[in-house]
Amino acid sequence: MIWQTSRFQIDLSRPRVMGIVNVTPDSFSDGGKYFSEGSGFAGVFAHCEKLLKDGADMLDIGGESTRPGAPPVPLEEELARVLPVVRHSATLGVPLSVDTYKPEVMQAVLDLGADVINDIWALRKPGAAEVVAAHPSCGVCLMHMHREPQTMQVAPMEGDVVPQVRDFLEAAAAGLLAAGVARPRIVLDVGIGFGKTVAQNFALLARQQELLAIGYPLLAAWSRKSSLAAATSTSLAAVAQLAVADRMVPSVAAALLAVDRGARIVRVHDVKETVQALKVWMAAT
């Protein structure tokens, strides 16, 4: 199984680790740790290089937080955050994904050599699908999201989430195929935490085979999500107070479970620990 992208054909015969690079001051897990307005990009560049040293197969660069309730970032601000990191990372010799839903950002990063567009809106914003379809080979990750970041957890999904997510992703992928995007360019993400309850998120993991039946590789993005904190805490108050560092082991466990159930890419903050866990898994398979 190959994921076709701008510069690389990514072999998915073994699971791949995508390292998260947040170029944001307000991400829920590491906002401002590597980047803050006016501080320059040295910390972000160093973080990119550390993720690769720790074993990341690719990087995912994002300039807008999508945590619940996060305000949208103006176009020019997102470009100012993301483009310098893409320019730098394009010299590192690995596939680059950019996490954005704005077609103007998509076009700008593809022009700089980005390999993958990772869109929480699944290319539903006007002009986004056209940008991807016009590119000869870029990869794309289509994610399911209920509502939008400002409202998704105010009124989460209802009912059996698995067929709803499956039908949405199947339709989104079919739309891209109809627009001329080759099937090997497409990867799907069920959108853990994006408008779903804790129980619904774990149902998507438990029944992941039903989503694989659509016929596309799956990307799993469980890293540091609040559902992991909920599963390991005894009260809602404890969830809110669980430190980011305390979410590392649950995050690695979720990534490993997702891979064991067929996911081919895991998007993670804790690259070194995830890579080590996957090496143990591969030794036993």
LOTI-797080 format. One line per field, with one value per residue: chain; x, z, y of N, C-alpha, C in turn. Coordinates in steps of 0.05 Angstrom, whole numbers, plus 5000, padded with zeros to 4 digits. Last residue first. Layout:
c [A|...]
n.px [X|...]
n.pz [Z|...]
n.py [Y|...]
ca.px [X|...]
ca.pz [Z|...]
ca.py [Y|...]
c.px [X|...]
c.pz [Z|...]
c.py [Y|...]
This chain:
c [A|A|A|A|A|A|A|A|A|A|A|A|A|A|A|A|A|A|A|A|A|A|A|A|A|A|A|A|A|A|A|A|A|A|A|A|A|A|A|A|A|A|A|A|A|A|A|A|A|A|A|A|A|A|A|A|A|A|A|A|A|A|A|A|A|A|A|A|A|A|A|A|A|A|A|A|A|A|A|A|A|A|A|A|A|A|A|A|A|A|A|A|A|A|A|A|A|A|A|A|A|A|A|A|A|A|A|A|A|A|A|A|A|A|A|A|A|A|A|A|A|A|A|A|A|A|A|A|A|A|A|A|A|A|A|A|A|A|A|A|A|A|A|A|A|A|A|A|A|A|A|A|A|A|A|A|A|A|A|A|A|A|A|A|A|A|A|A|A|A|A|A|A|A|A|A|A|A|A|A|A|A|A|A|A|A|A|A|A|A|A|A|A|A|A|A|A|A|A|A|A|A|A|A|A|A|A|A|A|A|A|A|A|A|A|A|A|A|A|A|A|A|A|A|A|A|A|A|A|A|A|A|A|A|A|A|A|A|A|A|A|A|A|A|A|A|A|A|A|A|A|A|A|A|A|A|A|A|A|A|A|A|A|A|A|A|A|A|A|A|A|A|A|A|A|A|A|A|A|A|A|A|A|A|A]
n.px [5099|5135|5161|5121|5118|5168|5162|5121|5149|5185|5150|5128|5173|5185|5137|5087|5048|5025|4988|5001|4979|4947|4905|4893|4895|4947|4940|4908|4942|4983|4955|4940|4991|5007|4969|4980|5033|5020|4991|5025|5041|4995|4958|4892|4849|4806|4802|4786|4734|4710|4745|4786|4822|4829|4790|4801|4848|4828|4795|4830|4891|4945|4933|4902|4893|4907|4889|4879|4872|4808|4761|4719|4738|4756|4710|4707|4753|4743|4715|4745|4749|4696|4687|4717|4684|4637|4653|4663|4630|4652|4676|4732|4754|4780|4772|4784|4815|4845|4879|4895|4925|4905|4862|4871|4822|4778|4730|4717|4751|4726|4678|4696|4712|4662|4635|4667|4659|4604|4601|4633|4604|4557|4573|4594|4558|4493|4474|4501|4557|4554|4551|4600|4640|4636|4640|4689|4702|4637|4602|4646|4692|4737|4787|4831|4893|4929|4987|4995|4998|4982|4928|4874|4853|4868|4838|4785|4777|4775|4733|4699|4711|4716|4761|4756|4767|4819|4866|4927|4963|5031|5078|5105|5129|5109|5059|5036|5030|4993|4948|4934|4922|4877|4840|4845|4854|4913|4971|5014|5068|5124|5173|5242|5286|5292|5274|5224|5230|5235|5184|5151|5163|5147|5090|5062|5057|5037|4989|4961|4957|4926|4876|4865|4839|4781|4787|4767|4730|4774|4831|4860|4904|4942|4986|5022|5052|5077|5127|5149|5171|5209|5253|5282|5298|5248|5242|5286|5271|5226|5252|5282|5240|5218|5259|5265|5229|5204|5171|5123|5083|5118|5134|5140|5100|5053|5017|5011|4955|4922|4955|4971|5009|5035|5053|5065|5077|5078|5099|5075|5097|5069|5072|5088|5066|5065|5111|5098|5130|5140|5123|5065|5044|5011|5021|5013|5017]
n.pz [5307|5345|5325|5323|5378|5385|5351|5376|5420|5395|5372|5419|5442|5401|5396|5421|5386|5324|5283|5248|5194|5190|5230|5249|5302|5314|5310|5356|5396|5392|5405|5458|5482|5475|5508|5559|5564|5562|5599|5634|5607|5614|5674|5690|5703|5676|5700|5752|5742|5727|5755|5748|5688|5640|5606|5604|5576|5527|5514|5503|5471|5462|5400|5362|5303|5249|5182|5140|5069|5044|5046|5080|5120|5160|5189|5212|5243|5288|5335|5375|5355|5358|5412|5432|5415|5443|5496|5493|5435|5384|5360|5354|5378|5319|5260|5225|5164|5104|5043|4974|4931|4906|4873|4844|4830|4799|4823|4839|4883|4916|4926|4953|5001|5021|5027|5066|5108|5118|5131|5177|5212|5216|5235|5288|5324|5339|5374|5360|5371|5418|5428|5444|5412|5367|5363|5344|5305|5282|5266|5267|5220|5190|5142|5093|5069|5009|4968|4901|4844|4814|4836|4830|4876|4914|4897|4900|4953|4968|4949|5010|5052|5052|5061|5114|5157|5170|5125|5102|5044|5033|5017|4998|4963|4957|4935|4980|5009|4977|4975|5030|5039|5007|5031|5097|5133|5151|5163|5118|5116|5083|5082|5085|5078|5095|5068|5085|5132|5115|5090|5134|5167|5138|5133|5184|5201|5157|5148|5193|5182|5136|5155|5227|5260|5303|5371|5401|5419|5421|5378|5334|5320|5263|5236|5232|5201|5210|5181|5182|5215|5274|5307|5333|5291|5280|5325|5320|5276|5298|5339|5311|5288|5336|5355|5314|5298|5340|5375|5356|5389|5398|5398|5433|5469|5449|5463|5472|5476|5450|5425|5423|5389|5338|5305|5322|5293|5305|5262|5245|5230|5199|5195|5130|5082|5061|5034|4998|4951|4950|4935|4941|4948|4956|4996|4981|5000]
n.py [4815|4830|4873|4911|4924|4947|4990|5019|5038|5073|5110|5133|5158|5195|5228|5252|5271|5241|5202|5144|5104|5059|5017|4965|4952|4966|5021|5030|5012|5050|5097|5084|5083|5136|5160|5139|5163|5220|5247|5270|5316|5348|5332|5338|5370|5350|5300|5313|5330|5283|5226|5189|5174|5149|5167|5222|5222|5206|5248|5290|5269|5256|5229|5203|5196|5155|5145|5090|5079|5055|5025|5018|4985|5015|5019|4970|4968|4998|4993|5016|5069|5086|5080|5121|5164|5153|5162|5217|5245|5292|5335|5308|5264|5238|5232|5192|5202|5174|5191|5189|5176|5130|5152|5217|5263|5277|5285|5235|5231|5268|5242|5197|5221|5237|5188|5164|5199|5192|5138|5135|5168|5137|5087|5107|5128|5123|5185|5250|5294|5351|5412|5430|5412|5445|5500|5515|5476|5451|5392|5340|5317|5273|5289|5269|5284|5276|5289|5314|5312|5358|5399|5405|5382|5420|5464|5444|5437|5493|5525|5529|5471|5417|5385|5367|5398|5386|5363|5364|5354|5338|5363|5427|5463|5513|5503|5483|5530|5559|5526|5525|5579|5583|5547|5526|5486|5449|5422|5393|5347|5326|5273|5295|5329|5381|5424|5435|5462|5516|5524|5512|5555|5600|5588|5593|5646|5673|5645|5662|5716|5718|5694|5692|5635|5626|5603|5541|5505|5451|5464|5477|5531|5538|5518|5457|5403|5342|5300|5231|5194|5204|5194|5233|5263|5287|5318|5353|5383|5410|5438|5475|5505|5526|5558|5596|5634|5689|5714|5735|5689|5627|5559|5518|5529|5550|5492|5438|5427|5464|5522|5576|5594|5550|5508|5444|5387|5318|5266|5205|5142|5085|5014|4984|4995|5044|5086|5142|5174|5245|5295|5293|5224|5164|5112|5043|4976]
ca.px [5079|5117|5177|5129|5094|5161|5183|5115|5126|5195|5167|5111|5160|5205|5148|5109|5067|5031|4996|4993|4993|4974|4913|4895|4869|4940|4957|4899|4917|4989|4967|4920|4974|5023|4971|4954|5029|5038|4976|5011|5060|5002|4979|4912|4875|4814|4808|4812|4754|4713|4725|4762|4816|4848|4792|4776|4848|4848|4783|4817|4863|4938|4953|4893|4904|4896|4907|4869|4888|4830|4782|4716|4723|4776|4719|4684|4751|4758|4702|4738|4773|4710|4673|4727|4712|4637|4644|4685|4633|4644|4647|4720|4751|4777|4768|4757|4819|4822|4879|4875|4932|4928|4857|4876|4844|4802|4745|4702|4755|4753|4678|4683|4732|4683|4625|4664|4686|4615|4586|4639|4631|4556|4563|4611|4576|4516|4470|4482|4541|4567|4529|4576|4635|4634|4615|4677|4717|4663|4600|4618|4687|4709|4779|4804|4880|4908|4970|4997|5004|4985|4956|4891|4848|4880|4867|4797|4778|4795|4759|4699|4711|4689|4760|4754|4741|4798|4844|4913|4944|5004|5071|5091|5138|5135|5079|5041|5048|5019|4962|4940|4945|4900|4852|4843|4829|4899|4944|5005|5040|5113|5147|5220|5285|5299|5302|5226|5226|5257|5209|5150|5169|5175|5107|5067|5066|5062|5011|4968|4971|4954|4893|4864|4862|4795|4778|4789|4726|4746|4819|4832|4894|4917|4987|4997|5056|5051|5120|5139|5173|5185|5243|5267|5318|5260|5222|5285|5294|5223|5232|5296|5259|5202|5249|5287|5223|5220|5195|5146|5083|5100|5128|5161|5124|5073|5016|5038|4975|4913|4947|4948|5013|5013|5064|5045|5091|5062|5105|5073|5093|5085|5059|5092|5067|5049|5105|5102|5111|5146|5151|5079|5045|5023|5008|5029|5000]
ca.pz [5286|5352|5331|5298|5364|5400|5345|5350|5424|5411|5355|5401|5456|5410|5375|5434|5398|5352|5286|5274|5203|5177|5221|5221|5289|5315|5290|5329|5391|5387|5379|5438|5482|5462|5480|5546|5563|5543|5577|5643|5610|5587|5659|5682|5715|5670|5672|5748|5752|5707|5756|5763|5711|5661|5610|5616|5604|5541|5519|5529|5470|5483|5418|5390|5317|5276|5200|5161|5094|5044|5026|5059|5098|5140|5175|5196|5219|5267|5310|5378|5358|5332|5393|5436|5406|5414|5488|5500|5463|5393|5361|5339|5394|5347|5276|5236|5192|5120|5070|4995|4944|4924|4898|4844|4848|4785|4814|4817|4860|4906|4914|4927|4984|5017|5008|5040|5096|5112|5107|5154|5204|5208|5208|5268|5309|5332|5362|5374|5355|5403|5421|5457|5438|5364|5373|5364|5330|5277|5270|5272|5243|5198|5169|5098|5091|5024|4984|4930|4860|4801|4839|4810|4851|4915|4900|4874|4937|4978|4935|4981|5049|5048|5036|5092|5143|5189|5128|5123|5057|5041|5005|5017|4963|4970|4918|4958|5019|4984|4951|5016|5052|5002|5004|5080|5117|5145|5175|5130|5116|5099|5074|5094|5065|5114|5064|5058|5134|5129|5075|5110|5176|5144|5110|5171|5219|5169|5128|5189|5206|5135|5134|5200|5256|5277|5352|5391|5426|5424|5403|5330|5339|5276|5246|5234|5209|5205|5199|5168|5186|5258|5291|5350|5305|5260|5319|5342|5274|5274|5346|5327|5271|5319|5371|5320|5292|5319|5386|5359|5370|5408|5383|5412|5478|5459|5453|5473|5489|5476|5422|5439|5417|5350|5303|5326|5296|5305|5285|5237|5252|5197|5205|5159|5090|5085|5037|5025|4952|4961|4929|4922|4956|4937|4997|4978|5000]
ca.py [4810|4807|4849|4898|4912|4923|4971|5005|5019|5050|5094|5118|5136|5175|5211|5238|5290|5241|5230|5155|5128|5059|5044|4970|4949|4937|5007|5037|4998|5022|5094|5088|5059|5114|5167|5133|5134|5207|5236|5247|5294|5338|5346|5319|5376|5378|5302|5301|5349|5304|5247|5181|5190|5143|5138|5212|5231|5189|5222|5289|5277|5275|5239|5202|5220|5156|5160|5107|5078|5075|5018|5038|4972|5006|5043|4979|4951|5010|4983|4988|5053|5087|5062|5094|5162|5151|5135|5198|5239|5265|5334|5330|5288|5233|5257|5192|5206|5183|5178|5195|5201|5128|5139|5188|5257|5270|5309|5246|5214|5274|5268|5194|5208|5257|5208|5150|5197|5218|5148|5119|5176|5165|5089|5093|5146|5106|5159|5232|5276|5329|5393|5441|5398|5416|5489|5533|5477|5466|5421|5347|5336|5278|5283|5279|5270|5291|5272|5317|5288|5332|5390|5417|5368|5393|5466|5451|5413|5475|5527|5535|5500|5428|5401|5348|5403|5378|5383|5351|5372|5329|5338|5410|5435|5511|5517|5465|5509|5570|5532|5500|5567|5600|5541|5549|5484|5474|5420|5418|5352|5347|5284|5278|5304|5360|5417|5424|5433|5502|5529|5495|5527|5597|5587|5567|5625|5683|5644|5633|5707|5728|5682|5705|5652|5623|5623|5558|5533|5460|5454|5468|5511|5546|5546|5471|5430|5354|5322|5255|5189|5210|5173|5213|5248|5269|5297|5333|5366|5393|5418|5455|5490|5508|5536|5578|5606|5677|5702|5753|5712|5648|5583|5521|5516|5569|5519|5449|5410|5453|5494|5569|5601|5564|5535|5465|5413|5343|5283|5233|5161|5109|5038|4986|4967|5040|5057|5132|5152|5219|5287|5311|5252|5182|5138|5067|5000]
c.px [5093|5097|5160|5146|5103|5138|5177|5137|5120|5173|5177|5127|5142|5191|5166|5121|5092|5049|5000|5005|4983|4991|4941|4902|4870|4913|4950|4914|4906|4964|4973|4931|4953|5006|4985|4955|5002|5033|4994|4993|5046|5021|4985|4933|4897|4842|4819|4821|4782|4734|4730|4740|4790|4843|4810|4777|4823|4849|4802|4803|4850|4909|4943|4910|4892|4910|4894|4893|4876|4846|4805|4737|4717|4762|4740|4692|4728|4757|4717|4727|4765|4736|4686|4712|4723|4666|4645|4677|4656|4647|4636|4689|4737|4775|4762|4752|4791|4829|4856|4879|4915|4936|4881|4873|4848|4826|4771|4716|4741|4759|4705|4682|4721|4704|4647|4654|4684|4642|4597|4626|4639|4583|4561|4599|4590|4534|4495|4481|4522|4547|4541|4552|4612|4629|4614|4652|4703|4676|4627|4617|4658|4709|4750|4795|4853|4897|4950|4978|5002|4988|4959|4920|4866|4877|4880|4827|4791|4799|4779|4727|4713|4689|4732|4748|4737|4770|4822|4891|4927|4988|5042|5080|5125|5145|5107|5062|5055|5039|4990|4957|4953|4925|4876|4855|4826|4873|4930|4976|5034|5083|5136|5194|5264|5296|5310|5255|5228|5254|5233|5176|5168|5182|5137|5089|5077|5074|5038|4990|4979|4970|4922|4883|4860|4818|4793|4778|4748|4745|4791|4821|4865|4908|4962|4999|5029|5052|5093|5131|5165|5191|5218|5254|5305|5282|5233|5265|5295|5246|5228|5277|5273|5220|5233|5277|5244|5215|5213|5171|5108|5104|5111|5158|5147|5099|5037|5039|5003|4936|4941|4938|4992|5020|5042|5059|5071|5080|5091|5077|5096|5077|5079|5080|5075|5047|5090|5093|5116|5123|5158|5107|5062|5022|5023|5011|5018]
c.pz [5262|5330|5337|5303|5339|5387|5360|5343|5398|5414|5370|5382|5438|5423|5385|5415|5408|5360|5316|5276|5230|5184|5210|5212|5260|5302|5290|5307|5364|5382|5372|5410|5461|5461|5464|5516|5551|5541|5557|5622|5619|5590|5633|5665|5707|5681|5666|5719|5748|5716|5734|5765|5724|5687|5633|5623|5618|5570|5533|5535|5497|5484|5436|5409|5345|5291|5227|5176|5114|5069|5024|5037|5075|5116|5154|5179|5201|5241|5286|5352|5359|5332|5366|5419|5409|5403|5457|5490|5468|5423|5369|5338|5380|5362|5305|5253|5204|5149|5086|5020|4970|4939|4917|4872|4849|4803|4801|4806|4835|4882|4902|4912|4956|4997|5001|5019|5069|5097|5099|5129|5179|5198|5198|5240|5286|5314|5356|5359|5372|5387|5404|5452|5454|5390|5375|5377|5352|5304|5264|5280|5244|5222|5173|5125|5096|5046|4999|4944|4890|4819|4827|4812|4829|4888|4899|4875|4910|4961|4945|4970|5019|5045|5031|5065|5119|5177|5147|5133|5077|5052|5010|5003|4984|4972|4930|4939|4998|4993|4957|4991|5038|5015|4998|5053|5098|5130|5171|5137|5128|5095|5094|5084|5073|5102|5080|5052|5107|5127|5088|5094|5153|5153|5117|5150|5204|5188|5141|5169|5203|5159|5135|5181|5229|5275|5325|5370|5415|5433|5405|5355|5332|5295|5259|5247|5210|5218|5190|5189|5170|5229|5275|5334|5322|5273|5299|5336|5296|5272|5322|5335|5287|5300|5355|5336|5300|5317|5365|5369|5377|5390|5399|5396|5459|5468|5466|5462|5491|5490|5450|5434|5435|5379|5313|5325|5298|5310|5283|5262|5241|5219|5205|5169|5120|5093|5063|5027|4979|4955|4936|4915|4936|4947|4979|4981|5000]
c.py [4797|4801|4825|4873|4898|4909|4945|4985|5005|5029|5070|5100|5119|5152|5189|5217|5276|5264|5235|5183|5136|5083|5043|4998|4958|4931|4977|5023|5004|5006|5065|5086|5061|5089|5145|5139|5127|5177|5220|5234|5268|5314|5332|5332|5357|5384|5330|5303|5339|5324|5267|5202|5181|5159|5131|5183|5221|5196|5203|5263|5273|5284|5261|5218|5221|5179|5162|5120|5097|5071|5038|5034|4992|4994|5035|5003|4960|4994|4994|4976|5023|5071|5062|5074|5134|5149|5132|5170|5220|5262|5307|5327|5311|5260|5252|5217|5209|5184|5190|5178|5206|5153|5136|5176|5226|5264|5303|5271|5225|5256|5275|5220|5205|5246|5228|5170|5183|5216|5175|5131|5161|5174|5118|5094|5132|5122|5144|5206|5259|5312|5370|5422|5409|5401|5459|5520|5494|5469|5434|5377|5342|5296|5289|5270|5283|5273|5289|5297|5291|5308|5363|5408|5379|5379|5439|5454|5420|5450|5506|5539|5507|5458|5412|5362|5384|5382|5372|5369|5356|5353|5330|5385|5418|5482|5516|5477|5489|5549|5542|5506|5541|5589|5558|5543|5507|5468|5447|5416|5379|5349|5304|5289|5285|5332|5392|5415|5420|5472|5514|5499|5508|5568|5585|5567|5601|5662|5652|5630|5678|5719|5692|5693|5666|5643|5619|5578|5552|5489|5464|5455|5503|5524|5556|5499|5445|5382|5332|5275|5213|5205|5179|5191|5226|5251|5277|5311|5345|5373|5399|5432|5468|5492|5516|5553|5587|5647|5689|5741|5729|5673|5602|5547|5520|5556|5537|5477|5422|5438|5483|5540|5590|5572|5554|5492|5435|5367|5310|5251|5190|5129|5061|5012|4964|5010|5053|5104|5138|5199|5258|5301|5268|5210|5156|5092|5025]
